[in-house]
Amino acid sequence: MLKDKSVDELRKLLSDKDAYNQLLFSLDQVKIQDNVRDELRKETLQLARENLDQEPRILELRNQCRIIRTTELAAAQEKLDELQRKKEEILRFYSPAMLLQRLQDEMNKTDEESESLQRQLLEKEIDLSTFVPKYKKLRVTYHRQALTHLAAKASSV
């Protein structure tokens, strides 16, 4: 296109800004580029409007998420705390020290029962035929508990 121009016309294009712009904007490639730019601008504006139209919905959803997060989180945290308390309680209940203590308590109870049974025999509240099997059973239980207690203490040391 510039090949067809004379030297004077080319000098005029270099010196006259309006003539240069007129030539530039008459080119098909520039027209296409301008059209594409205009279309992109229109699409961008349309997307911006759509985004702005969605803003109240987005804010509402964000608020709902915040509410759900805080209420569900609070409930879940409360449940977690409760479960942790139960876990600690169970761990305390089944701790070696607690199991040893309960076994010791059972030993003491069995020993007291056998002593009580012995007193009943001495005070003639029960006869010998009733005393012997009950006393034997209590003493076997006591010694089994004592051996278990002793073994548990030895293994925990």
Backbone as JSON Lines, residues from 0, in Angstrom:
{"i":0,"aa":"M","n":[0.82,-1.19,0.0],"ca":[0.0,0.0,0.0],"c":[0.87,1.26,0.0]}
{"i":1,"aa":"L","n":[1.93,1.21,0.78],"ca":[2.85,2.36,0.77],"c":[3.65,2.41,-0.53]}
{"i":2,"aa":"K","n":[3.74,1.28,-1.23],"ca":[4.47,1.24,-2.5],"c":[3.82,2.14,-3.55]}
{"i":3,"aa":"D","n":[2.5,2.25,-3.47],"ca":[1.76,3.05,-4.45],"c":[1.84,4.55,-4.17]}
{"i":4,"aa":"K","n":[2.39,4.94,-3.07],"ca":[2.43,6.36,-2.69],"c":[3.68,7.03,-3.27]}
{"i":5,"aa":"S","n":[3.49,8.28,-3.59],"ca":[4.63,9.07,-4.1],"c":[5.46,9.55,-2.92]}
{"i":6,"aa":"V","n":[6.62,10.07,-3.2],"ca":[7.51,10.58,-2.17],"c":[6.84,11.72,-1.42]}
{"i":7,"aa":"D","n":[6.13,12.59,-2.11],"ca":[5.44,13.7,-1.45],"c":[4.35,13.19,-0.5]}
{"i":8,"aa":"E","n":[3.63,12.19,-0.98],"ca":[2.56,11.63,-0.12],"c":[3.17,10.96,1.12]}
{"i":9,"aa":"L","n":[4.29,10.3,0.95],"ca":[4.95,9.66,2.11],"c":[5.46,10.71,3.08]}
{"i":10,"aa":"R","n":[6.01,11.82,2.55],"ca":[6.47,12.91,3.43],"c":[5.31,13.51,4.19]}
{"i":11,"aa":"K","n":[4.18,13.65,3.49],"ca":[2.99,14.21,4.13],"c":[2.54,13.29,5.28]}
{"i":12,"aa":"L","n":[2.59,11.97,5.06],"ca":[2.21,11.02,6.11],"c":[3.12,11.15,7.33]}
{"i":13,"aa":"L","n":[4.39,11.39,7.06],"ca":[5.34,11.53,8.17],"c":[5.14,12.85,8.92]}
{"i":14,"aa":"S","n":[4.74,13.88,8.22],"ca":[4.63,15.19,8.87],"c":[3.21,15.5,9.35]}
{"i":15,"aa":"D","n":[2.19,14.95,8.72],"ca":[0.8,15.27,9.07],"c":[0.2,14.1,9.86]}
{"i":16,"aa":"K","n":[-0.03,14.37,11.1],"ca":[-0.55,13.34,12.0],"c":[-1.94,12.88,11.57]}
{"i":17,"aa":"D","n":[-2.8,13.79,11.17],"ca":[-4.16,13.43,10.75],"c":[-4.14,12.53,9.52]}
{"i":18,"aa":"A","n":[-3.28,12.86,8.55],"ca":[-3.17,12.05,7.34],"c":[-2.67,10.65,7.69]}
{"i":19,"aa":"Y","n":[-1.7,10.61,8.6],"ca":[-1.16,9.31,9.04],"c":[-2.25,8.48,9.7]}
{"i":20,"aa":"N","n":[-3.02,9.09,10.62],"ca":[-4.1,8.38,11.32],"c":[-5.18,7.92,10.35]}
{"i":21,"aa":"Q","n":[-5.5,8.77,9.37],"ca":[-6.53,8.41,8.39],"c":[-6.08,7.17,7.61]}
{"i":22,"aa":"L","n":[-4.83,7.14,7.21],"ca":[-4.3,5.98,6.49],"c":[-4.29,4.74,7.39]}
{"i":23,"aa":"L","n":[-3.82,4.94,8.61],"ca":[-3.72,3.82,9.55],"c":[-5.08,3.2,9.81]}
{"i":24,"aa":"F","n":[-6.08,4.03,10.11],"ca":[-7.4,3.5,10.46],"c":[-8.18,3.0,9.25]}
{"i":25,"aa":"S","n":[-7.67,3.25,8.05],"ca":[-8.33,2.72,6.85],"c":[-7.85,1.31,6.52]}
{"i":26,"aa":"L","n":[-6.77,0.86,7.17],"ca":[-6.24,-0.48,6.91],"c":[-7.18,-1.54,7.48]}
{"i":27,"aa":"D","n":[-7.41,-2.62,6.71],"ca":[-8.32,-3.69,7.13],"c":[-7.85,-4.35,8.44]}
{"i":28,"aa":"Q","n":[-6.57,-4.58,8.58],"ca":[-6.04,-5.22,9.78],"c":[-6.32,-4.37,11.02]}
{"i":29,"aa":"V","n":[-6.19,-3.08,10.91],"ca":[-6.45,-2.18,12.03],"c":[-7.94,-2.15,12.34]}
{"i":30,"aa":"K","n":[-8.78,-2.15,11.28],"ca":[-10.23,-2.17,11.49],"c":[-10.65,-3.45,12.22]}
{"i":31,"aa":"I","n":[-10.07,-4.57,11.79],"ca":[-10.38,-5.85,12.46],"c":[-9.94,-5.8,13.92]}
{"i":32,"aa":"Q","n":[-8.75,-5.3,14.15],"ca":[-8.23,-5.21,15.51],"c":[-9.12,-4.3,16.37]}
{"i":33,"aa":"D","n":[-9.56,-3.17,15.82],"ca":[-10.46,-2.27,16.55],"c":[-11.78,-2.96,16.87]}
{"i":34,"aa":"N","n":[-12.32,-3.7,15.89],"ca":[-13.58,-4.42,16.11],"c":[-13.42,-5.47,17.22]}
{"i":35,"aa":"V","n":[-12.32,-6.2,17.17],"ca":[-12.06,-7.21,18.2],"c":[-11.94,-6.55,19.57]}
{"i":36,"aa":"R","n":[-11.21,-5.44,19.64],"ca":[-11.06,-4.71,20.9],"c":[-12.41,-4.23,21.41]}
{"i":37,"aa":"D","n":[-13.25,-3.69,20.51],"ca":[-14.58,-3.22,20.91],"c":[-15.44,-4.37,21.43]}
{"i":38,"aa":"E","n":[-15.38,-5.51,20.73],"ca":[-16.15,-6.68,21.17],"c":[-15.67,-7.16,22.55]}
{"i":39,"aa":"L","n":[-14.36,-7.2,22.72],"ca":[-13.81,-7.61,24.02],"c":[-14.22,-6.65,25.12]}
{"i":40,"aa":"R","n":[-14.2,-5.37,24.82],"ca":[-14.61,-4.36,25.79],"c":[-16.08,-4.57,26.18]}
{"i":41,"aa":"K","n":[-16.94,-4.8,25.16],"ca":[-18.37,-5.03,25.43],"c":[-18.57,-6.28,26.29]}
{"i":42,"aa":"E","n":[-17.86,-7.36,25.93],"ca":[-17.98,-8.6,26.7],"c":[-17.48,-8.41,28.13]}
{"i":43,"aa":"T","n":[-16.39,-7.68,28.28],"ca":[-15.86,-7.42,29.61],"c":[-16.85,-6.62,30.45]}
{"i":44,"aa":"L","n":[-17.44,-5.6,29.84],"ca":[-18.45,-4.81,30.56],"c":[-19.65,-5.67,30.94]}
{"i":45,"aa":"Q","n":[-20.07,-6.54,30.02],"ca":[-21.21,-7.42,30.31],"c":[-20.87,-8.36,31.47]}
{"i":46,"aa":"L","n":[-19.69,-8.94,31.45],"ca":[-19.26,-9.82,32.54],"c":[-19.17,-9.07,33.86]}
{"i":47,"aa":"A","n":[-18.68,-7.84,33.8],"ca":[-18.59,-7.02,35.02],"c":[-19.98,-6.76,35.58]}
{"i":48,"aa":"R","n":[-20.95,-6.45,34.7],"ca":[-22.33,-6.22,35.16],"c":[-22.91,-7.49,35.79]}
{"i":49,"aa":"E","n":[-22.67,-8.62,35.12],"ca":[-23.17,-9.9,35.65],"c":[-22.54,-10.2,37.01]}
{"i":50,"aa":"N","n":[-21.26,-9.93,37.13],"ca":[-20.59,-10.13,38.42],"c":[-21.18,-9.23,39.49]}
{"i":51,"aa":"L","n":[-21.4,-7.98,39.14],"ca":[-21.99,-7.05,40.1],"c":[-23.41,-7.47,40.47]}
{"i":52,"aa":"D","n":[-24.14,-8.01,39.49],"ca":[-25.49,-8.5,39.78],"c":[-25.46,-9.68,40.75]}
{"i":53,"aa":"Q","n":[-24.38,-10.45,40.71],"ca":[-24.25,-11.63,41.58],"c":[-23.74,-11.27,42.98]}
{"i":54,"aa":"E","n":[-23.27,-10.06,43.16],"ca":[-22.66,-9.69,44.44],"c":[-23.58,-9.89,45.64]}
{"i":55,"aa":"P","n":[-24.87,-9.47,45.58],"ca":[-25.73,-9.72,46.75],"c":[-25.87,-11.22,47.06]}
{"i":56,"aa":"R","n":[-25.98,-12.03,46.03],"ca":[-26.09,-13.49,46.22],"c":[-24.8,-14.04,46.84]}
{"i":57,"aa":"I","n":[-23.68,-13.56,46.35],"ca":[-22.39,-14.01,46.89],"c":[-22.26,-13.61,48.35]}
{"i":58,"aa":"L","n":[-22.65,-12.38,48.67],"ca":[-22.58,-11.93,50.06],"c":[-23.49,-12.76,50.95]}
{"i":59,"aa":"E","n":[-24.69,-13.06,50.45],"ca":[-25.64,-13.88,51.21],"c":[-25.07,-15.28,51.45]}
{"i":60,"aa":"L","n":[-24.52,-15.87,50.41],"ca":[-23.94,-17.21,50.55],"c":[-22.73,-17.19,51.49]}
{"i":61,"aa":"R","n":[-21.93,-16.16,51.4],"ca":[-20.78,-16.04,52.29],"c":[-21.24,-15.93,53.74]}
{"i":62,"aa":"N","n":[-22.31,-15.16,53.96],"ca":[-22.86,-15.01,55.3],"c":[-23.41,-16.35,55.8]}
{"i":63,"aa":"Q","n":[-24.12,-17.06,54.93],"ca":[-24.65,-18.37,55.32],"c":[-23.51,-19.33,55.66]}
{"i":64,"aa":"C","n":[-22.46,-19.29,54.87],"ca":[-21.3,-20.15,55.16],"c":[-20.7,-19.82,56.51]}
{"i":65,"aa":"R","n":[-20.6,-18.54,56.81],"ca":[-20.04,-18.11,58.09],"c":[-20.91,-18.61,59.24]}
{"i":66,"aa":"I","n":[-22.23,-18.48,59.07],"ca":[-23.15,-18.93,60.12],"c":[-23.04,-20.44,60.3]}
{"i":67,"aa":"I","n":[-23.08,-21.16,59.18],"ca":[-22.99,-22.62,59.26],"c":[-21.66,-23.04,59.88]}
{"i":68,"aa":"R","n":[-20.59,-22.39,59.44],"ca":[-19.27,-22.75,59.95],"c":[-19.2,-22.53,61.46]}
{"i":69,"aa":"T","n":[-19.73,-21.41,61.93],"ca":[-19.63,-21.14,63.36],"c":[-20.54,-22.06,64.17]}
{"i":70,"aa":"T","n":[-21.77,-22.29,63.69],"ca":[-22.67,-23.14,64.47],"c":[-22.24,-24.6,64.41]}
{"i":71,"aa":"E","n":[-21.91,-25.08,63.22],"ca":[-21.49,-26.48,63.11],"c":[-20.15,-26.7,63.78]}
{"i":72,"aa":"L","n":[-19.28,-25.73,63.66],"ca":[-17.99,-25.85,64.32],"c":[-18.17,-25.89,65.83]}
{"i":73,"aa":"A","n":[-19.03,-25.04,66.34],"ca":[-19.27,-25.03,67.78],"c":[-19.84,-26.37,68.24]}
{"i":74,"aa":"A","n":[-20.8,-26.9,67.49],"ca":[-21.4,-28.19,67.85],"c":[-20.35,-29.3,67.76]}
{"i":75,"aa":"A","n":[-19.57,-29.28,66.71],"ca":[-18.54,-30.32,66.55],"c":[-17.48,-30.2,67.63]}
{"i":76,"aa":"Q","n":[-17.12,-28.97,67.99],"ca":[-16.13,-28.76,69.04],"c":[-16.66,-29.25,70.38]}
{"i":77,"aa":"E","n":[-17.94,-28.97,70.63],"ca":[-18.57,-29.43,71.86],"c":[-18.58,-30.95,71.92]}
{"i":78,"aa":"K","n":[-18.92,-31.59,70.81],"ca":[-18.94,-33.05,70.74],"c":[-17.54,-33.6,70.94]}
{"i":79,"aa":"L","n":[-16.55,-32.97,70.32],"ca":[-15.17,-33.4,70.47],"c":[-14.74,-33.29,71.93]}
{"i":80,"aa":"D","n":[-15.07,-32.17,72.57],"ca":[-14.72,-31.99,73.98],"c":[-15.35,-33.06,74.85]}
{"i":81,"aa":"E","n":[-16.63,-33.36,74.56],"ca":[-17.33,-34.4,75.32],"c":[-16.66,-35.76,75.13]}
{"i":82,"aa":"L","n":[-16.32,-36.08,73.89],"ca":[-15.66,-37.36,73.62],"c":[-14.27,-37.42,74.26]}
{"i":83,"aa":"Q","n":[-13.58,-36.3,74.28],"ca":[-12.27,-36.29,74.93],"c":[-12.4,-36.47,76.44]}
{"i":84,"aa":"R","n":[-13.44,-35.87,77.03],"ca":[-13.67,-36.07,78.46],"c":[-13.96,-37.54,78.76]}
{"i":85,"aa":"K","n":[-14.81,-38.15,77.91],"ca":[-15.13,-39.57,78.1],"c":[-13.88,-40.43,77.94]}
{"i":86,"aa":"K","n":[-13.06,-40.09,76.95],"ca":[-11.82,-40.84,76.73],"c":[-10.92,-40.76,77.95]}
{"i":87,"aa":"E","n":[-10.77,-39.54,78.48],"ca":[-9.93,-39.36,79.67],"c":[-10.49,-40.14,80.86]}
{"i":88,"aa":"E","n":[-11.79,-40.11,80.99],"ca":[-12.44,-40.84,82.09],"c":[-12.19,-42.35,81.94]}
{"i":89,"aa":"I","n":[-12.33,-42.84,80.72],"ca":[-12.1,-44.28,80.47],"c":[-10.63,-44.63,80.7]}
{"i":90,"aa":"L","n":[-9.74,-43.76,80.23],"ca":[-8.32,-44.01,80.44],"c":[-7.96,-44.02,81.92]}
{"i":91,"aa":"R","n":[-8.57,-43.11,82.67],"ca":[-8.33,-43.1,84.12],"c":[-8.89,-44.38,84.76]}
{"i":92,"aa":"F","n":[-10.11,-44.76,84.33],"ca":[-10.77,-45.93,84.91],"c":[-9.96,-47.2,84.65]}
{"i":93,"aa":"Y","n":[-9.34,-47.28,83.48],"ca":[-8.59,-48.48,83.12],"c":[-7.08,-48.29,83.2]}
{"i":94,"aa":"S","n":[-6.65,-47.27,83.87],"ca":[-5.21,-47.07,84.02],"c":[-4.64,-48.17,84.91]}
{"i":95,"aa":"P","n":[-3.38,-48.51,84.74],"ca":[-2.79,-49.56,85.58],"c":[-2.93,-49.26,87.07]}
{"i":96,"aa":"A","n":[-2.73,-48.03,87.45],"ca":[-2.84,-47.68,88.88],"c":[-4.26,-47.89,89.38]}
{"i":97,"aa":"M","n":[-5.24,-47.5,88.56],"ca":[-6.64,-47.66,88.97],"c":[-7.02,-49.14,89.02]}
{"i":98,"aa":"L","n":[-6.56,-49.91,88.04],"ca":[-6.85,-51.35,88.05],"c":[-6.22,-52.03,89.27]}
{"i":99,"aa":"L","n":[-4.99,-51.65,89.59],"ca":[-4.35,-52.19,90.79],"c":[-5.12,-51.8,92.05]}
{"i":100,"aa":"Q","n":[-5.59,-50.57,92.09],"ca":[-6.35,-50.11,93.26],"c":[-7.66,-50.89,93.39]}
{"i":101,"aa":"R","n":[-8.34,-51.08,92.27],"ca":[-9.61,-51.83,92.32],"c":[-9.38,-53.28,92.72]}
{"i":102,"aa":"L","n":[-8.29,-53.86,92.22],"ca":[-7.96,-55.23,92.61],"c":[-7.64,-55.3,94.1]}
{"i":103,"aa":"Q","n":[-6.92,-54.31,94.6],"ca":[-6.62,-54.24,96.04],"c":[-7.91,-54.1,96.85]}
{"i":104,"aa":"D","n":[-8.82,-53.28,96.38],"ca":[-10.11,-53.11,97.07],"c":[-10.89,-54.42,97.1]}
{"i":105,"aa":"E","n":[-10.88,-55.14,95.98],"ca":[-11.57,-56.44,95.93],"c":[-10.91,-57.45,96.87]}
{"i":106,"aa":"M","n":[-9.58,-57.41,96.93],"ca":[-8.86,-58.29,97.86],"c":[-9.28,-57.99,99.3]}
{"i":107,"aa":"N","n":[-9.31,-56.71,99.64],"ca":[-9.7,-56.31,101.0],"c":[-11.12,-56.75,101.31]}
{"i":108,"aa":"K","n":[-12.0,-56.58,100.35],"ca":[-13.4,-56.97,100.53],"c":[-13.52,-58.48,100.74]}
{"i":109,"aa":"T","n":[-12.8,-59.25,99.92],"ca":[-12.84,-60.72,100.05],"c":[-12.25,-61.15,101.4]}
{"i":110,"aa":"D","n":[-11.16,-60.5,101.8],"ca":[-10.54,-60.82,103.09],"c":[-11.5,-60.51,104.24]}
{"i":111,"aa":"E","n":[-12.18,-59.38,104.18],"ca":[-13.15,-59.01,105.22],"c":[-14.31,-60.0,105.25]}
{"i":112,"aa":"E","n":[-14.76,-60.45,104.08],"ca":[-15.85,-61.43,104.03],"c":[-15.41,-62.75,104.69]}
{"i":113,"aa":"S","n":[-14.18,-63.18,104.42],"ca":[-13.71,-64.43,105.03],"c":[-13.55,-64.27,106.54]}
{"i":114,"aa":"E","n":[-13.09,-63.1,107.0],"ca":[-12.99,-62.85,108.44],"c":[-14.37,-62.81,109.09]}
{"i":115,"aa":"S","n":[-15.32,-62.22,108.4],"ca":[-16.69,-62.17,108.91],"c":[-17.26,-63.59,109.01]}
{"i":116,"aa":"L","n":[-16.99,-64.39,108.0],"ca":[-17.46,-65.78,108.02],"c":[-16.81,-66.54,109.18]}
{"i":117,"aa":"Q","n":[-15.53,-66.26,109.42],"ca":[-14.81,-66.89,110.53],"c":[-15.43,-66.49,111.87]}
{"i":118,"aa":"R","n":[-15.78,-65.21,112.02],"ca":[-16.43,-64.75,113.26],"c":[-17.77,-65.45,113.46]}
{"i":119,"aa":"Q","n":[-18.51,-65.59,112.35],"ca":[-19.81,-66.27,112.43],"c":[-19.63,-67.71,112.93]}
{"i":120,"aa":"L","n":[-18.56,-68.38,112.49],"ca":[-18.3,-69.74,112.95],"c":[-17.96,-69.74,114.44]}
{"i":121,"aa":"L","n":[-17.08,-68.8,114.85],"ca":[-16.67,-68.73,116.25],"c":[-17.85,-68.37,117.16]}
{"i":122,"aa":"E","n":[-18.75,-67.58,116.65],"ca":[-19.93,-67.19,117.45],"c":[-21.08,-68.17,117.25]}
{"i":123,"aa":"K","n":[-20.8,-69.25,116.54],"ca":[-21.74,-70.34,116.3],"c":[-23.01,-69.89,115.57]}
{"i":124,"aa":"E","n":[-22.84,-68.91,114.68],"ca":[-23.97,-68.46,113.85],"c":[-24.14,-69.38,112.64]}
{"i":125,"aa":"I","n":[-23.04,-70.04,112.25],"ca":[-23.13,-71.02,111.16],"c":[-22.42,-72.29,111.61]}
{"i":126,"aa":"D","n":[-22.76,-73.41,111.01],"ca":[-22.09,-74.67,111.39],"c":[-20.87,-74.9,110.5]}
{"i":127,"aa":"L","n":[-20.07,-75.87,110.89],"ca":[-18.81,-76.15,110.22],"c":[-19.01,-76.62,108.78]}
{"i":128,"aa":"S","n":[-20.05,-77.38,108.52],"ca":[-20.29,-77.9,107.16],"c":[-20.65,-76.77,106.19]}
{"i":129,"aa":"T","n":[-21.23,-75.7,106.68],"ca":[-21.54,-74.53,105.84],"c":[-20.3,-73.65,105.7]}
{"i":130,"aa":"F","n":[-19.55,-73.55,106.81],"ca":[-18.38,-72.67,106.86],"c":[-17.28,-73.09,105.88]}
{"i":131,"aa":"V","n":[-16.92,-74.37,105.9],"ca":[-15.74,-74.85,105.17],"c":[-15.81,-74.53,103.67]}
{"i":132,"aa":"P","n":[-16.88,-74.9,102.94],"ca":[-16.87,-74.6,101.49],"c":[-16.87,-73.09,101.2]}
{"i":133,"aa":"K","n":[-17.64,-72.33,102.0],"ca":[-17.69,-70.87,101.77],"c":[-16.33,-70.23,102.05]}
{"i":134,"aa":"Y","n":[-15.72,-70.62,103.19],"ca":[-14.44,-70.05,103.58],"c":[-13.37,-70.42,102.56]}
{"i":135,"aa":"K","n":[-13.37,-71.7,102.14],"ca":[-12.39,-72.16,101.16],"c":[-12.53,-71.36,99.86]}
{"i":136,"aa":"K","n":[-13.76,-71.17,99.42],"ca":[-14.0,-70.42,98.18],"c":[-13.49,-68.98,98.31]}
{"i":137,"aa":"L","n":[-13.79,-68.34,99.45],"ca":[-13.34,-66.96,99.67],"c":[-11.81,-66.86,99.71]}
{"i":138,"aa":"R","n":[-11.16,-67.82,100.38],"ca":[-9.7,-67.77,100.49],"c":[-9.03,-68.05,99.14]}
{"i":139,"aa":"V","n":[-9.6,-68.98,98.36],"ca":[-9.06,-69.24,97.02],"c":[-9.18,-67.97,96.18]}
{"i":140,"aa":"T","n":[-10.34,-67.32,96.26],"ca":[-10.55,-66.07,95.52],"c":[-9.56,-65.01,95.98]}
{"i":141,"aa":"Y","n":[-9.38,-64.88,97.3],"ca":[-8.46,-63.88,97.83],"c":[-7.04,-64.12,97.32]}
{"i":142,"aa":"H","n":[-6.58,-65.38,97.4],"ca":[-5.2,-65.67,97.0],"c":[-5.02,-65.52,95.48]}
{"i":143,"aa":"R","n":[-6.04,-65.83,94.71],"ca":[-5.98,-65.61,93.25],"c":[-5.84,-64.11,92.98]}
{"i":144,"aa":"Q","n":[-6.64,-63.31,93.69],"ca":[-6.56,-61.84,93.54],"c":[-5.19,-61.33,93.98]}
{"i":145,"aa":"A","n":[-4.68,-61.88,95.08],"ca":[-3.38,-61.44,95.6],"c":[-2.26,-61.77,94.6]}
{"i":146,"aa":"L","n":[-2.32,-62.97,94.02],"ca":[-1.3,-63.34,93.03],"c":[-1.4,-62.46,91.78]}
{"i":147,"aa":"T","n":[-2.62,-62.19,91.35],"ca":[-2.82,-61.32,90.19],"c":[-2.28,-59.92,90.49]}
{"i":148,"aa":"H","n":[-2.57,-59.42,91.69],"ca":[-2.1,-58.09,92.12],"c":[-0.58,-58.06,92.14]}
{"i":149,"aa":"L","n":[0.01,-59.09,92.71],"ca":[1.47,-59.16,92.8],"c":[2.11,-59.22,91.41]}
{"i":150,"aa":"A","n":[1.54,-60.02,90.52],"ca":[2.07,-60.13,89.16],"c":[1.92,-58.8,88.41]}
{"i":151,"aa":"A","n":[0.79,-58.14,88.59],"ca":[0.56,-56.86,87.92],"c":[1.54,-55.81,88.42]}
{"i":152,"aa":"K","n":[1.77,-55.78,89.73],"ca":[2.73,-54.82,90.28],"c":[4.14,-55.11,89.78]}
{"i":153,"aa":"A","n":[4.48,-56.39,89.71],"ca":[5.83,-56.76,89.26],"c":[6.03,-56.41,87.78]}
{"i":154,"aa":"S","n":[5.0,-56.57,86.96],"ca":[5.15,-56.27,85.53],"c":[5.13,-54.78,85.25]}
{"i":155,"aa":"S","n":[4.55,-53.99,86.14],"ca":[4.5,-52.54,85.91],"c":[5.75,-51.84,86.42]}
{"i":156,"aa":"V","n":[6.57,-52.55,87.17],"ca":[7.78,-51.95,87.71],"c":[8.87,-51.94,86.73]}
